[in-house]
Every structure is written in C-alpha cells, then in structure tokens.
Amino acid sequence: MSAINELEDHLDRLIIRILPPMRATKYVDADAFAELHELVAALARELAGAESVPRRLAGKLWLVFTEALVQADHARSPEEILHHAWAYQDELEKLFLPSSPPPTPGVARY
C-alpha cells in the first residue's frame, strides 16, 4: 500500500470520528482535529513537487471543513466548531496553495 493510500485510510477514519458526532450533537473531537492537522502536514510532505492533489482526496479533505461550517450554522454555540474549522482551513491552504512557485491563475491544484 502506498503512503498516499495509507494517509487516505487514516483520513477516512478521522472523518468517521469527527463528522457523525458533530452532526448529531455538535461535539468537536479536538484530538481528532489535531490528528487531522498532522495528516494534512504529512500529505503536504508526501505530495511535495506533485502538480496536483488526487481529486478524491481533495474532496474528502474539504468535506470536513465545509461540513463543520454547515454544522456551526445549526449550533447554538458555534464558536468551538468554527475555531476548529478555520484552523483546519489554514492547514488546507498550505496543502493546496503552496508558497512557491505561484499557482497559474485559473488552474486549481486538484
């Protein structure tokens, strides 16, 4: 199994730890989000020099962020969810918008 596949399997397990409790009770698993940050950093190292991020992987990564925003909209106290969502989004930017060379305008990295 390749390193990317192993990281994607870990991502799948983290999604299961994060999203169902967030949907059901608005609970935020801070430990799972911390692991998610580490996973994104590992993906960035693994994909360094690659022209793109596999589409399926990109979709799963952004799913956590977008779903957290949706759940925050339905929470009485959305602050914790939003805190974790926006911190995670910062990590995603590092993966999808590398600092050098600048991306070609109009060409996404996924």
N, C-alpha and C positions, 0 to 999 in steps of 0.2 A: 504494500500500500504506500502510495506516495505521501510526502509530507503535507501537501495541499489537501489530499483526501482525509488524512488524519485530523488536520485542523478543521475541515468542514464537518467531520463527525463530531468533534468537540463542540463546534458551533451549534449543531443540531441539539446536542444535549443541553447546552446553555439556553437555547431558545425555549426548550421544554421547561427548564427551571424558572425562567423569567416570565414568559408571556401568560401561561394559564393562571398563575396566582395573581398577576397584575390585572387580568381581565375579570377574574372572579371577585377579588377582594381589594383590589388596588394596592396590594402588598408589593413592595420593592425588595427584591433579594439583592442586597448590596454586595454580598460576596460573589454572587453570580455576575453582577456587573463588573466587579473588579477583575474576575477571570476573563470577561469579555474584552476588557481593555488590553489585557495581556495577550489574548488571542489575536486581536487586531494588530498589535505590535509584531507578533510572530508572523502574521500574514504579510505585513509590510516588508519584513526581512526576507521572507520566502519569495515574494513577488518583486523584489528589488530588480530593476532592469527590465522587467516584463512590460510590454506595451499595454496590456490590458489585464483586468481582473475578470476571471470567468463570470459570465452573466448570472448563472445560478447562484454562485457565491455572493455576488454583489446584491442580488435580490434578498437573500437571507440576511445579509448584514444590515441593509437598510430597513428591512421589515421590523427589526427590533426597535429602531429609532422611531419610525412612523407609527407603529402600534403604541409605543409609550406616549407619544403626543396625543393620540386618539384617546387613550385611557385617562390621561391627565384632563382632557376636556370633560370627562364624565366623573371626575373625582371631586369630592367636597373640598379636599385639601390637596391640590395638585403639586405643591411645591417640591416634595421629595421625588416624585416621578419626573418632573421637569428637570430637576437638578441632575439626576442620573442620565436622562435623555440627552440633555445638551452637553454634558461632559463626554458622553459616548460619541456624539456627533463630532466633537472636536477630534477624537481619535480617528473617526472615519475620514475626515478631511485630510489627515496626514496620509492615509492609505490611498485615497482617490485623487488627491491633488498634491502630488509630490512637489517639493520646492524647486527642483531643477531637473531637467530643463523645463521652462514654462510650457504648459499644455498648448497644443494647437487650438486656436479659437474654433469653437463649434464641434470639436471632436472629443467626445466623452471617453473616459478611461475604462468603461465597462462595455 
